[in-house]
Amino acid sequence: MELTEPVVVKVDSKGRICIPAEMREKIGEIAVIKNIPQGILITSGKREDFIEAFNKLITSEPKRKGKPKLATPEEMKSVWRTIK
């Protein structure tokens, strides 16, 4: 059975919702819940291995290249004046 129409479900006293079996099968083991302008979106996700994700992060190229520009004392003071 293909569910294409929205399905109304109740939230129980513990804040849980019951997703119909046909939809749960499509979602799989991991669900990603996003807050979007139209409401809440639930999509299927994947389990990411922490060690694998960490290794990928530390071996990737840095997003920023070059040397950061240091602010002068005058520039820092101008920032302080704008904060009230």
mmCIF file of the N, C-alpha and C atoms, coordinates in Angstrom:
data_MODEL
# 
_entry.id   MODEL 
# 
loop_
_atom_site.group_PDB 
_atom_site.id 
_atom_site.type_symbol 
_atom_site.label_atom_id 
_atom_site.label_alt_id 
_atom_site.label_comp_id 
_atom_site.label_asym_id 
_atom_site.label_entity_id 
_atom_site.label_seq_id 
_atom_site.pdbx_PDB_ins_code 
_atom_site.Cartn_x 
_atom_site.Cartn_y 
_atom_site.Cartn_z 
_atom_site.occupancy 
_atom_site.B_iso_or_equiv 
_atom_site.pdbx_formal_charge 
_atom_site.auth_seq_id 
_atom_site.auth_comp_id 
_atom_site.auth_asym_id 
_atom_site.auth_atom_id 
_atom_site.pdbx_PDB_model_num 
ATOM 1   N N  . MET A 1 1  ? 0.844  -1.186 0.000  1.00 0.00 ? 1  MET A N  1 
ATOM 2   C CA . MET A 1 1  ? 0.000  0.000  0.000  1.00 0.00 ? 1  MET A CA 1 
ATOM 3   C C  . MET A 1 1  ? 0.886  1.245  0.000  1.00 0.00 ? 1  MET A C  1 
ATOM 4   N N  . GLU A 1 2  ? 0.685  2.124  -0.929 1.00 0.00 ? 2  GLU A N  1 
ATOM 5   C CA . GLU A 1 2  ? 1.466  3.356  -1.060 1.00 0.00 ? 2  GLU A CA 1 
ATOM 6   C C  . GLU A 1 2  ? 0.716  4.495  -0.397 1.00 0.00 ? 2  GLU A C  1 
ATOM 7   N N  . LEU A 1 3  ? 1.334  5.119  0.612  1.00 0.00 ? 3  LEU A N  1 
ATOM 8   C CA . LEU A 1 3  ? 0.716  6.264  1.283  1.00 0.00 ? 3  LEU A CA 1 
ATOM 9   C C  . LEU A 1 3  ? 1.224  7.543  0.637  1.00 0.00 ? 3  LEU A C  1 
ATOM 10  N N  . THR A 1 4  ? 0.341  8.261  -0.016 1.00 0.00 ? 4  THR A N  1 
ATOM 11  C CA . THR A 1 4  ? 0.738  9.517  -0.645 1.00 0.00 ? 4  THR A CA 1 
ATOM 12  C C  . THR A 1 4  ? 0.049  10.704 -0.003 1.00 0.00 ? 4  THR A C  1 
ATOM 13  N N  . GLU A 1 5  ? -1.059 10.463 0.667  1.00 0.00 ? 5  GLU A N  1 
ATOM 14  C CA . GLU A 1 5  ? -1.792 11.532 1.338  1.00 0.00 ? 5  GLU A CA 1 
ATOM 15  C C  . GLU A 1 5  ? -1.221 11.732 2.741  1.00 0.00 ? 5  GLU A C  1 
ATOM 16  N N  . PRO A 1 6  ? -1.352 12.938 3.281  1.00 0.00 ? 6  PRO A N  1 
ATOM 17  C CA . PRO A 1 6  ? -0.900 13.154 4.662  1.00 0.00 ? 6  PRO A CA 1 
ATOM 18  C C  . PRO A 1 6  ? -1.669 12.245 5.624  1.00 0.00 ? 6  PRO A C  1 
ATOM 19  N N  . VAL A 1 7  ? -0.986 11.809 6.655  1.00 0.00 ? 7  VAL A N  1 
ATOM 20  C CA . VAL A 1 7  ? -1.586 10.955 7.668  1.00 0.00 ? 7  VAL A CA 1 
ATOM 21  C C  . VAL A 1 7  ? -1.586 11.724 8.980  1.00 0.00 ? 7  VAL A C  1 
ATOM 22  N N  . VAL A 1 8  ? -2.732 11.777 9.651  1.00 0.00 ? 8  VAL A N  1 
ATOM 23  C CA . VAL A 1 8  ? -2.843 12.468 10.930 1.00 0.00 ? 8  VAL A CA 1 
ATOM 24  C C  . VAL A 1 8  ? -2.579 11.446 12.031 1.00 0.00 ? 8  VAL A C  1 
ATOM 25  N N  . VAL A 1 9  ? -1.642 11.755 12.916 1.00 0.00 ? 9  VAL A N  1 
ATOM 26  C CA . VAL A 1 9  ? -1.322 10.874 14.034 1.00 0.00 ? 9  VAL A CA 1 
ATOM 27  C C  . VAL A 1 9  ? -1.400 11.674 15.328 1.00 0.00 ? 9  VAL A C  1 
ATOM 28  N N  . LYS A 1 10 ? -1.616 10.984 16.437 1.00 0.00 ? 10 LYS A N  1 
ATOM 29  C CA . LYS A 1 10 ? -1.691 11.646 17.745 1.00 0.00 ? 10 LYS A CA 1 
ATOM 30  C C  . LYS A 1 10 ? -0.331 11.621 18.419 1.00 0.00 ? 10 LYS A C  1 
ATOM 31  N N  . VAL A 1 11 ? -0.090 12.622 19.235 1.00 0.00 ? 11 VAL A N  1 
ATOM 32  C CA . VAL A 1 11 ? 1.089  12.662 20.085 1.00 0.00 ? 11 VAL A CA 1 
ATOM 33  C C  . VAL A 1 11 ? 0.635  12.166 21.450 1.00 0.00 ? 11 VAL A C  1 
ATOM 34  N N  . ASP A 1 12 ? 1.314  11.135 22.006 1.00 0.00 ? 12 ASP A N  1 
ATOM 35  C CA . ASP A 1 12 ? 0.883  10.600 23.295 1.00 0.00 ? 12 ASP A CA 1 
ATOM 36  C C  . ASP A 1 12 ? 1.372  11.471 24.441 1.00 0.00 ? 12 ASP A C  1 
ATOM 37  N N  . SER A 1 13 ? 1.053  11.077 25.663 1.00 0.00 ? 13 SER A N  1 
ATOM 38  C CA . SER A 1 13 ? 1.377  11.885 26.844 1.00 0.00 ? 13 SER A CA 1 
ATOM 39  C C  . SER A 1 13 ? 2.881  12.020 27.075 1.00 0.00 ? 13 SER A C  1 
ATOM 40  N N  . LYS A 1 14 ? 3.679  11.146 26.460 1.00 0.00 ? 14 LYS A N  1 
ATOM 41  C CA . LYS A 1 14 ? 5.135  11.218 26.597 1.00 0.00 ? 14 LYS A CA 1 
ATOM 42  C C  . LYS A 1 14 ? 5.780  11.928 25.414 1.00 0.00 ? 14 LYS A C  1 
ATOM 43  N N  . GLY A 1 15 ? 4.977  12.501 24.512 1.00 0.00 ? 15 GLY A N  1 
ATOM 44  C CA . GLY A 1 15 ? 5.504  13.246 23.380 1.00 0.00 ? 15 GLY A CA 1 
ATOM 45  C C  . GLY A 1 15 ? 5.881  12.390 22.185 1.00 0.00 ? 15 GLY A C  1 
ATOM 46  N N  . ARG A 1 16 ? 5.441  11.138 22.163 1.00 0.00 ? 16 ARG A N  1 
ATOM 47  C CA . ARG A 1 16 ? 5.786  10.240 21.065 1.00 0.00 ? 16 ARG A CA 1 
ATOM 48  C C  . ARG A 1 16 ? 4.684  10.228 20.021 1.00 0.00 ? 16 ARG A C  1 
ATOM 49  N N  . ILE A 1 17 ? 5.075  9.962  18.775 1.00 0.00 ? 17 ILE A N  1 
ATOM 50  C CA . ILE A 1 17 ? 4.091  9.784  17.712 1.00 0.00 ? 17 ILE A CA 1 
ATOM 51  C C  . ILE A 1 17 ? 4.263  8.382  17.137 1.00 0.00 ? 17 ILE A C  1 
ATOM 52  N N  . CYS A 1 18 ? 3.179  7.830  16.643 1.00 0.00 ? 18 CYS A N  1 
ATOM 53  C CA . CYS A 1 18 ? 3.224  6.509  16.035 1.00 0.00 ? 18 CYS A CA 1 
ATOM 54  C C  . CYS A 1 18 ? 3.181  6.696  14.521 1.00 0.00 ? 18 CYS A C  1 
ATOM 55  N N  . ILE A 1 19 ? 4.251  6.304  13.855 1.00 0.00 ? 19 ILE A N  1 
ATOM 56  C CA . ILE A 1 19 ? 4.345  6.429  12.401 1.00 0.00 ? 19 ILE A CA 1 
ATOM 57  C C  . ILE A 1 19 ? 3.832  5.128  11.788 1.00 0.00 ? 19 ILE A C  1 
ATOM 58  N N  . PRO A 1 20 ? 2.930  5.207  10.805 1.00 0.00 ? 20 PRO A N  1 
ATOM 59  C CA . PRO A 1 20 ? 2.408  3.991  10.176 1.00 0.00 ? 20 PRO A CA 1 
ATOM 60  C C  . PRO A 1 20 ? 3.534  3.112  9.619  1.00 0.00 ? 20 PRO A C  1 
ATOM 61  N N  . ALA A 1 21 ? 3.313  1.795  9.665  1.00 0.00 ? 21 ALA A N  1 
ATOM 62  C CA . ALA A 1 21 ? 4.339  0.813  9.266  1.00 0.00 ? 21 ALA A CA 1 
ATOM 63  C C  . ALA A 1 21 ? 4.872  1.061  7.866  1.00 0.00 ? 21 ALA A C  1 
ATOM 64  N N  . GLU A 1 22 ? 3.999  1.411  6.921  1.00 0.00 ? 22 GLU A N  1 
ATOM 65  C CA . GLU A 1 22 ? 4.451  1.634  5.544  1.00 0.00 ? 22 GLU A CA 1 
ATOM 66  C C  . GLU A 1 22 ? 5.461  2.770  5.471  1.00 0.00 ? 22 GLU A C  1 
ATOM 67  N N  . MET A 1 23 ? 5.246  3.800  6.280  1.00 0.00 ? 23 MET A N  1 
ATOM 68  C CA . MET A 1 23 ? 6.177  4.934  6.290  1.00 0.00 ? 23 MET A CA 1 
ATOM 69  C C  . MET A 1 23 ? 7.451  4.574  7.045  1.00 0.00 ? 23 MET A C  1 
ATOM 70  N N  . ARG A 1 24 ? 7.332  3.829  8.154  1.00 0.00 ? 24 ARG A N  1 
ATOM 71  C CA . ARG A 1 24 ? 8.512  3.426  8.927  1.00 0.00 ? 24 ARG A CA 1 
ATOM 72  C C  . ARG A 1 24 ? 9.456  2.599  8.081  1.00 0.00 ? 24 ARG A C  1 
ATOM 73  N N  . GLU A 1 25 ? 8.920  1.735  7.232  1.00 0.00 ? 25 GLU A N  1 
ATOM 74  C CA . GLU A 1 25 ? 9.767  0.911  6.366  1.00 0.00 ? 25 GLU A CA 1 
ATOM 75  C C  . GLU A 1 25 ? 10.585 1.776  5.416  1.00 0.00 ? 25 GLU A C  1 
ATOM 76  N N  . LYS A 1 26 ? 9.994  2.854  4.924  1.00 0.00 ? 26 LYS A N  1 
ATOM 77  C CA . LYS A 1 26 ? 10.724 3.751  4.016  1.00 0.00 ? 26 LYS A CA 1 
ATOM 78  C C  . LYS A 1 26 ? 11.760 4.588  4.761  1.00 0.00 ? 26 LYS A C  1 
ATOM 79  N N  . ILE A 1 27 ? 11.459 4.937  6.009  1.00 0.00 ? 27 ILE A N  1 
ATOM 80  C CA . ILE A 1 27 ? 12.387 5.752  6.801  1.00 0.00 ? 27 ILE A CA 1 
ATOM 81  C C  . ILE A 1 27 ? 13.620 4.945  7.160  1.00 0.00 ? 27 ILE A C  1 
ATOM 82  N N  . GLY A 1 28 ? 13.450 3.701  7.579  1.00 0.00 ? 28 GLY A N  1 
ATOM 83  C CA . GLY A 1 28 ? 14.583 2.879  7.987  1.00 0.00 ? 28 GLY A CA 1 
ATOM 84  C C  . GLY A 1 28 ? 14.890 3.051  9.461  1.00 0.00 ? 28 GLY A C  1 
ATOM 85  N N  . GLU A 1 29 ? 16.133 2.775  9.845  1.00 0.00 ? 29 GLU A N  1 
ATOM 86  C CA . GLU A 1 29 ? 16.527 2.814  11.256 1.00 0.00 ? 29 GLU A CA 1 
ATOM 87  C C  . GLU A 1 29 ? 16.708 4.224  11.794 1.00 0.00 ? 29 GLU A C  1 
ATOM 88  N N  . ILE A 1 30 ? 17.107 5.151  10.945 1.00 0.00 ? 30 ILE A N  1 
ATOM 89  C CA . ILE A 1 30 ? 17.415 6.516  11.377 1.00 0.00 ? 30 ILE A CA 1 
ATOM 90  C C  . ILE A 1 30 ? 16.463 7.495  10.706 1.00 0.00 ? 30 ILE A C  1 
ATOM 91  N N  . ALA A 1 31 ? 15.879 8.382  11.506 1.00 0.00 ? 31 ALA A N  1 
ATOM 92  C CA . ALA A 1 31 ? 15.003 9.426  10.975 1.00 0.00 ? 31 ALA A CA 1 
ATOM 93  C C  . ALA A 1 31 ? 15.640 10.787 11.250 1.00 0.00 ? 31 ALA A C  1 
ATOM 94  N N  . VAL A 1 32 ? 15.562 11.668 10.275 1.00 0.00 ? 32 VAL A N  1 
ATOM 95  C CA . VAL A 1 32 ? 16.054 13.034 10.416 1.00 0.00 ? 32 VAL A CA 1 
ATOM 96  C C  . VAL A 1 32 ? 14.830 13.942 10.483 1.00 0.00 ? 32 VAL A C  1 
ATOM 97  N N  . ILE A 1 33 ? 14.752 14.749 11.528 1.00 0.00 ? 33 ILE A N  1 
ATOM 98  C CA . ILE A 1 33 ? 13.620 15.650 11.706 1.00 0.00 ? 33 ILE A CA 1 
ATOM 99  C C  . ILE A 1 33 ? 14.119 17.071 11.512 1.00 0.00 ? 33 ILE A C  1 
ATOM 100 N N  . LYS A 1 34 ? 13.488 17.794 10.579 1.00 0.00 ? 34 LYS A N  1 
ATOM 101 C CA . LYS A 1 34 ? 13.893 19.169 10.275 1.00 0.00 ? 34 LYS A CA 1 
ATOM 102 C C  . LYS A 1 34 ? 12.723 20.111 10.491 1.00 0.00 ? 34 LYS A C  1 
ATOM 103 N N  . ASN A 1 35 ? 13.023 21.282 11.005 1.00 0.00 ? 35 ASN A N  1 
ATOM 104 C CA . ASN A 1 35 ? 12.035 22.337 11.142 1.00 0.00 ? 35 ASN A CA 1 
ATOM 105 C C  . ASN A 1 35 ? 12.147 23.206 9.895  1.00 0.00 ? 35 ASN A C  1 
ATOM 106 N N  . ILE A 1 36 ? 11.124 23.197 9.040  1.00 0.00 ? 36 ILE A N  1 
ATOM 107 C CA . ILE A 1 36 ? 11.132 23.965 7.800  1.00 0.00 ? 36 ILE A CA 1 
ATOM 108 C C  . ILE A 1 36 ? 9.979  24.972 7.845  1.00 0.00 ? 36 ILE A C  1 
ATOM 109 N N  . PRO A 1 37 ? 9.988  25.983 6.974  1.00 0.00 ? 37 PRO A N  1 
ATOM 110 C CA . PRO A 1 37 ? 8.926  26.999 7.018  1.00 0.00 ? 37 PRO A CA 1 
ATOM 111 C C  . PRO A 1 37 ? 7.510  26.424 6.911  1.00 0.00 ? 37 PRO A C  1 
ATOM 112 N N  . GLN A 1 38 ? 7.342  25.326 6.183  1.00 0.00 ? 38 GLN A N  1 
ATOM 113 C CA . GLN A 1 38 ? 6.009  24.745 6.009  1.00 0.00 ? 38 GLN A CA 1 
ATOM 114 C C  . GLN A 1 38 ? 5.596  23.898 7.208  1.00 0.00 ? 38 GLN A C  1 
ATOM 115 N N  . GLY A 1 39 ? 6.510  23.546 8.095  1.00 0.00 ? 39 GLY A N  1 
ATOM 116 C CA . GLY A 1 39 ? 6.202  22.714 9.257  1.00 0.00 ? 39 GLY A CA 1 
ATOM 117 C C  . GLY A 1 39 ? 7.380  21.829 9.618  1.00 0.00 ? 39 GLY A C  1 
ATOM 118 N N  . ILE A 1 40 ? 7.091  20.610 10.015 1.00 0.00 ? 40 ILE A N  1 
ATOM 119 C CA . ILE A 1 40 ? 8.117  19.653 10.403 1.00 0.00 ? 40 ILE A CA 1 
ATOM 120 C C  . ILE A 1 40 ? 8.264  18.623 9.286  1.00 0.00 ? 40 ILE A C  1 
ATOM 121 N N  . LEU A 1 41 ? 9.503  18.310 8.914  1.00 0.00 ? 41 LEU A N  1 
ATOM 122 C CA . LEU A 1 41 ? 9.777  17.341 7.860  1.00 0.00 ? 41 LEU A CA 1 
ATOM 123 C C  . LEU A 1 41 ? 10.555 16.179 8.458  1.00 0.00 ? 41 LEU A C  1 
ATOM 124 N N  . ILE A 1 42 ? 10.061 14.959 8.239  1.00 0.00 ? 42 ILE A N  1 
ATOM 125 C CA . ILE A 1 42 ? 10.751 13.752 8.687  1.00 0.00 ? 42 ILE A CA 1 
ATOM 126 C C  . ILE A 1 42 ? 11.245 13.017 7.445  1.00 0.00 ? 42 ILE A C  1 
ATOM 127 N N  . THR A 1 43 ? 12.557 12.782 7.374  1.00 0.00 ? 43 THR A N  1 
ATOM 128 C CA . THR A 1 43 ? 13.130 12.077 6.234  1.00 0.00 ? 43 THR A CA 1 
ATOM 129 C C  . THR A 1 43 ? 13.999 10.932 6.744  1.00 0.00 ? 43 THR A C  1 
ATOM 130 N N  . SER A 1 44 ? 14.331 10.022 5.845  1.00 0.00 ? 44 SER A N  1 
ATOM 131 C CA . SER A 1 44 ? 15.214 8.929  6.235  1.00 0.00 ? 44 SER A CA 1 
ATOM 132 C C  . SER A 1 44 ? 16.641 9.447  6.309  1.00 0.00 ? 44 SER A C  1 
ATOM 133 N N  . GLY A 1 45 ? 17.404 8.867  7.200  1.00 0.00 ? 45 GLY A N  1 
ATOM 134 C CA . GLY A 1 45 ? 18.785 9.283  7.379  1.00 0.00 ? 45 GLY A CA 1 
ATOM 135 C C  . GLY A 1 45 ? 19.691 8.079  7.398  1.00 0.00 ? 45 GLY A C  1 
ATOM 136 N N  . LYS A 1 46 ? 20.940 8.304  7.726  1.00 0.00 ? 46 LYS A N  1 
ATOM 137 C CA . LYS A 1 46 ? 21.866 7.191  7.830  1.00 0.00 ? 46 LYS A CA 1 
ATOM 138 C C  . LYS A 1 46 ? 22.673 7.352  9.101  1.00 0.00 ? 46 LYS A C  1 
ATOM 139 N N  . ARG A 1 47 ? 23.034 6.225  9.679  1.00 0.00 ? 47 ARG A N  1 
ATOM 140 C CA . ARG A 1 47 ? 23.849 6.237  10.885 1.00 0.00 ? 47 ARG A CA 1 
ATOM 141 C C  . ARG A 1 47 ? 25.281 6.517  10.458 1.00 0.00 ? 47 ARG A C  1 
ATOM 142 N N  . GLU A 1 48 ? 25.899 7.494  11.085 1.00 0.00 ? 48 GLU A N  1 
ATOM 143 C CA . GLU A 1 48 ? 27.273 7.843  10.732 1.00 0.00 ? 48 GLU A CA 1 
ATOM 144 C C  . GLU A 1 48 ? 28.201 7.392  11.854 1.00 0.00 ? 48 GLU A C  1 
ATOM 145 N N  . ASP A 1 49 ? 29.231 6.684  11.475 1.00 0.00 ? 49 ASP A N  1 
ATOM 146 C CA . ASP A 1 49 ? 30.212 6.212  12.441 1.00 0.00 ? 49 ASP A CA 1 
ATOM 147 C C  . ASP A 1 49 ? 31.003 7.417  12.945 1.00 0.00 ? 49 ASP A C  1 
ATOM 148 N N  . PHE A 1 50 ? 31.053 7.601  14.271 1.00 0.00 ? 50 PHE A N  1 
ATOM 149 C CA . PHE A 1 50 ? 31.712 8.763  14.851 1.00 0.00 ? 50 PHE A CA 1 
ATOM 150 C C  . PHE A 1 50 ? 33.187 8.825  14.466 1.00 0.00 ? 50 PHE A C  1 
ATOM 151 N N  . ILE A 1 51 ? 33.893 7.711  14.596 1.00 0.00 ? 51 ILE A N  1 
ATOM 152 C CA . ILE A 1 51 ? 35.332 7.695  14.295 1.00 0.00 ? 51 ILE A CA 1 
ATOM 153 C C  . ILE A 1 51 ? 35.574 8.023  12.830 1.00 0.00 ? 51 ILE A C  1 
ATOM 154 N N  . GLU A 1 52 ? 34.763 7.461  11.955 1.00 0.00 ? 52 GLU A N  1 
ATOM 155 C CA . GLU A 1 52 ? 34.902 7.740  10.526 1.00 0.00 ? 52 GLU A CA 1 
ATOM 156 C C  . GLU A 1 52 ? 34.649 9.223  10.236 1.00 0.00 ? 52 GLU A C  1 
ATOM 157 N N  . ALA A 1 53 ? 33.610 9.786  10.838 1.00 0.00 ? 53 ALA A N  1 
ATOM 158 C CA . ALA A 1 53 ? 33.297 11.206 10.633 1.00 0.00 ? 53 ALA A CA 1 
ATOM 159 C C  . ALA A 1 53 ? 34.407 12.091 11.191 1.00 0.00 ? 53 ALA A C  1 
ATOM 160 N N  . PHE A 1 54 ? 34.955 11.725 12.353 1.00 0.00 ? 54 PHE A N  1 
ATOM 161 C CA . PHE A 1 54 ? 36.027 12.508 12.965 1.00 0.00 ? 54 PHE A CA 1 
ATOM 162 C C  . PHE A 1 54 ? 37.281 12.483 12.090 1.00 0.00 ? 54 PHE A C  1 
ATOM 163 N N  . ASN A 1 55 ? 37.651 11.287 11.609 1.00 0.00 ? 55 ASN A N  1 
ATOM 164 C CA . ASN A 1 55 ? 38.825 11.174 10.724 1.00 0.00 ? 55 ASN A CA 1 
ATOM 165 C C  . ASN A 1 55 ? 38.636 11.985 9.449  1.00 0.00 ? 55 ASN A C  1 
ATOM 166 N N  . LYS A 1 56 ? 37.433 11.955 8.902  1.00 0.00 ? 56 LYS A N  1 
ATOM 167 C CA . LYS A 1 56 ? 37.142 12.729 7.692  1.00 0.00 ? 56 LYS A CA 1 
ATOM 168 C C  . LYS A 1 56 ? 37.311 14.225 7.969  1.00 0.00 ? 56 LYS A C  1 
ATOM 169 N N  . LEU A 1 57 ? 36.866 14.655 9.146  1.00 0.00 ? 57 LEU A N  1 
ATOM 170 C CA . LEU A 1 57 ? 36.959 16.068 9.509  1.00 0.00 ? 57 LEU A CA 1 
ATOM 171 C C  . LEU A 1 57 ? 38.406 16.514 9.686  1.00 0.00 ? 57 LEU A C  1 
ATOM 172 N N  . ILE A 1 58 ? 39.196 15.740 10.413 1.00 0.00 ? 58 ILE A N  1 
ATOM 173 C CA . ILE A 1 58 ? 40.565 16.191 10.700 1.00 0.00 ? 58 ILE A CA 1 
ATOM 174 C C  . ILE A 1 58 ? 41.512 16.023 9.522  1.00 0.00 ? 58 ILE A C  1 
ATOM 175 N N  . THR A 1 59 ? 41.142 15.204 8.537  1.00 0.00 ? 59 THR A N  1 
ATOM 176 C CA . THR A 1 59 ? 42.015 15.046 7.367  1.00 0.00 ? 59 THR A CA 1 
ATOM 177 C C  . THR A 1 59 ? 41.581 15.896 6.182  1.00 0.00 ? 59 THR A C  1 
ATOM 178 N N  . SER A 1 60 ? 40.447 16.586 6.314  1.00 0.00 ? 60 SER A N  1 
ATOM 179 C CA . SER A 1 60 ? 39.963 17.420 5.207  1.00 0.00 ? 60 SER A CA 1 
ATOM 180 C C  . SER A 1 60 ? 40.721 18.746 5.163  1.00 0.00 ? 60 SER A C  1 
ATOM 181 N N  . GLU A 1 61 ? 40.671 19.380 4.012  1.00 0.00 ? 61 GLU A N  1 
ATOM 182 C CA . GLU A 1 61 ? 41.296 20.684 3.842  1.00 0.00 ? 61 GLU A CA 1 
ATOM 183 C C  . GLU A 1 61 ? 40.548 21.723 4.676  1.00 0.00 ? 61 GLU A C  1 
ATOM 184 N N  . PRO A 1 62 ? 41.256 22.668 5.261  1.00 0.00 ? 62 PRO A N  1 
ATOM 185 C CA . PRO A 1 62 ? 40.558 23.718 6.020  1.00 0.00 ? 62 PRO A CA 1 
ATOM 186 C C  . PRO A 1 62 ? 39.709 24.575 5.096  1.00 0.00 ? 62 PRO A C  1 
ATOM 187 N N  . LYS A 1 63 ? 38.596 25.063 5.615  1.00 0.00 ? 63 LYS A N  1 
ATOM 188 C CA . LYS A 1 63 ? 37.695 25.871 4.798  1.00 0.00 ? 63 LYS A CA 1 
ATOM 189 C C  . LYS A 1 63 ? 38.289 27.242 4.493  1.00 0.00 ? 63 LYS A C  1 
ATOM 190 N N  . ARG A 1 64 ? 39.107 27.744 5.409  1.00 0.00 ? 64 ARG A N  1 
ATOM 191 C CA . ARG A 1 64 ? 39.678 29.068 5.235  1.00 0.00 ? 64 ARG A CA 1 
ATOM 192 C C  . ARG A 1 64 ? 41.130 28.933 4.810  1.00 0.00 ? 64 ARG A C  1 
ATOM 193 N N  . LYS A 1 65 ? 41.530 29.741 3.890  1.00 0.00 ? 65 LYS A N  1 
ATOM 194 C CA . LYS A 1 65 ? 42.913 29.734 3.414  1.00 0.00 ? 65 LYS A CA 1 
ATOM 195 C C  . LYS A 1 65 ? 43.544 31.090 3.733  1.00 0.00 ? 65 LYS A C  1 
ATOM 196 N N  . GLY A 1 66 ? 44.839 31.112 3.879  1.00 0.00 ? 66 GLY A N  1 
ATOM 197 C CA . GLY A 1 66 ? 45.538 32.370 4.118  1.00 0.00 ? 66 GLY A CA 1 
ATOM 198 C C  . GLY A 1 66 ? 45.625 32.704 5.595  1.00 0.00 ? 66 GLY A C  1 
ATOM 199 N N  . LYS A 1 67 ? 46.161 33.853 5.868  1.00 0.00 ? 67 LYS A N  1 
ATOM 200 C CA . LYS A 1 67 ? 46.351 34.305 7.232  1.00 0.00 ? 67 LYS A CA 1 
ATOM 201 C C  . LYS A 1 67 ? 45.209 35.237 7.635  1.00 0.00 ? 67 LYS A C  1 
ATOM 202 N N  . PRO A 1 68 ? 44.681 35.080 8.840  1.00 0.00 ? 68 PRO A N  1 
ATOM 203 C CA . PRO A 1 68 ? 43.629 36.008 9.264  1.00 0.00 ? 68 PRO A CA 1 
ATOM 204 C C  . PRO A 1 68 ? 44.198 37.403 9.498  1.00 0.00 ? 68 PRO A C  1 
ATOM 205 N N  . LYS A 1 69 ? 43.396 38.417 9.200  1.00 0.00 ? 69 LYS A N  1 
ATOM 206 C CA . LYS A 1 69 ? 43.814 39.809 9.412  1.00 0.00 ? 69 LYS A CA 1 
ATOM 207 C C  . LYS A 1 69 ? 43.527 40.165 10.863 1.00 0.00 ? 69 LYS A C  1 
ATOM 208 N N  . LEU A 1 70 ? 44.540 40.614 11.554 1.00 0.00 ? 70 LEU A N  1 
ATOM 209 C CA . LEU A 1 70 ? 44.365 41.023 12.938 1.00 0.00 ? 70 LEU A CA 1 
ATOM 210 C C  . LEU A 1 70 ? 43.778 42.429 12.989 1.00 0.00 ? 70 LEU A C  1 
ATOM 211 N N  . ALA A 1 71 ? 42.824 42.619 13.883 1.00 0.00 ? 71 ALA A N  1 
ATOM 212 C CA . ALA A 1 71 ? 42.197 43.936 14.028 1.00 0.00 ? 71 ALA A CA 1 
ATOM 213 C C  . ALA A 1 71 ? 43.138 44.874 14.765 1.00 0.00 ? 71 ALA A C  1 
ATOM 214 N N  . THR A 1 72 ? 43.114 46.133 14.369 1.00 0.00 ? 72 THR A N  1 
ATOM 215 C CA . THR A 1 72 ? 43.906 47.151 15.065 1.00 0.00 ? 72 THR A CA 1 
ATOM 216 C C  . THR A 1 72 ? 43.166 47.544 16.342 1.00 0.00 ? 72 THR A C  1 
ATOM 217 N N  . PRO A 1 73 ? 43.859 48.156 17.294 1.00 0.00 ? 73 PRO A N  1 
ATOM 218 C CA . PRO A 1 73 ? 43.172 48.605 18.516 1.00 0.00 ? 73 PRO A CA 1 
ATOM 219 C C  . PRO A 1 73 ? 42.005 49.560 18.210 1.00 0.00 ? 73 PRO A C  1 
ATOM 220 N N  . GLU A 1 74 ? 42.158 50.411 17.201 1.00 0.00 ? 74 GLU A N  1 
ATOM 221 C CA . GLU A 1 74 ? 41.088 51.342 16.839 1.00 0.00 ? 74 GLU A CA 1 
ATOM 222 C C  . GLU A 1 74 ? 39.857 50.583 16.336 1.00 0.00 ? 74 GLU A C  1 
ATOM 223 N N  . GLU A 1 75 ? 40.077 49.538 15.526 1.00 0.00 ? 75 GLU A N  1 
ATOM 224 C CA . GLU A 1 75 ? 38.963 48.733 15.021 1.00 0.00 ? 75 GLU A CA 1 
ATOM 225 C C  . GLU A 1 75 ? 38.251 48.016 16.172 1.00 0.00 ? 75 GLU A C  1 
ATOM 226 N N  . MET A 1 76 ? 39.009 47.504 17.122 1.00 0.00 ? 76 MET A N  1 
ATOM 227 C CA . MET A 1 76 ? 38.404 46.829 18.280 1.00 0.00 ? 76 MET A CA 1 
ATOM 228 C C  . MET A 1 76 ? 37.576 47.806 19.101 1.00 0.00 ? 76 MET A C  1 
ATOM 229 N N  . LYS A 1 77 ? 38.093 49.001 19.322 1.00 0.00 ? 77 LYS A N  1 
ATOM 230 C CA . LYS A 1 77 ? 37.353 50.002 20.099 1.00 0.00 ? 77 LYS A CA 1 
ATOM 231 C C  . LYS A 1 77 ? 36.076 50.423 19.386 1.00 0.00 ? 77 LYS A C  1 
ATOM 232 N N  . SER A 1 78 ? 36.105 50.492 18.051 1.00 0.00 ? 78 SER A N  1 
ATOM 233 C CA . SER A 1 78 ? 34.893 50.865 17.317 1.00 0.00 ? 78 SER A CA 1 
ATOM 234 C C  . SER A 1 78 ? 33.813 49.803 17.475 1.00 0.00 ? 78 SER A C  1 
ATOM 235 N N  . VAL A 1 79 ? 34.209 48.546 17.591 1.00 0.00 ? 79 VAL A N  1 
ATOM 236 C CA . VAL A 1 79 ? 33.240 47.469 17.821 1.00 0.00 ? 79 VAL A CA 1 
ATOM 237 C C  . VAL A 1 79 ? 32.650 47.620 19.214 1.00 0.00 ? 79 VAL A C  1 
ATOM 238 N N  . TRP A 1 80 ? 33.459 47.925 20.201 1.00 0.00 ? 80 TRP A N  1 
ATOM 239 C CA . TRP A 1 80 ? 32.975 48.059 21.571 1.00 0.00 ? 80 TRP A CA 1 
ATOM 240 C C  . TRP A 1 80 ? 31.950 49.190 21.657 1.00 0.00 ? 80 TRP A C  1 
ATOM 241 N N  . ARG A 1 81 ? 32.172 50.258 20.898 1.00 0.00 ? 81 ARG A N  1 
ATOM 242 C CA . ARG A 1 81 ? 31.255 51.393 20.969 1.00 0.00 ? 81 ARG A CA 1 
ATOM 243 C C  . ARG A 1 81 ? 29.890 51.063 20.400 1.00 0.00 ? 81 ARG A C  1 
ATOM 244 N N  . THR A 1 82 ? 29.817 50.125 19.445 1.00 0.00 ? 82 THR A N  1 
ATOM 245 C CA . THR A 1 82 ? 28.524 49.806 18.827 1.00 0.00 ? 82 THR A CA 1 
ATOM 246 C C  . THR A 1 82 ? 27.698 48.874 19.695 1.00 0.00 ? 82 THR A C  1 
ATOM 247 N N  . ILE A 1 83 ? 28.310 48.176 20.631 1.00 0.00 ? 83 ILE A N  1 
ATOM 248 C CA . ILE A 1 83 ? 27.581 47.250 21.504 1.00 0.00 ? 83 ILE A CA 1 
ATOM 249 C C  . ILE A 1 83 ? 27.095 48.016 22.723 1.00 0.00 ? 83 ILE A C  1 
ATOM 250 N N  . LYS A 1 84 ? 25.807 47.947 22.971 1.00 0.00 ? 84 LYS A N  1 
ATOM 251 C CA . LYS A 1 84 ? 25.251 48.666 24.134 1.00 0.00 ? 84 LYS A CA 1 
ATOM 252 C C  . LYS A 1 84 ? 24.517 47.734 25.015 1.00 0.00 ? 84 LYS A C  1 
# 
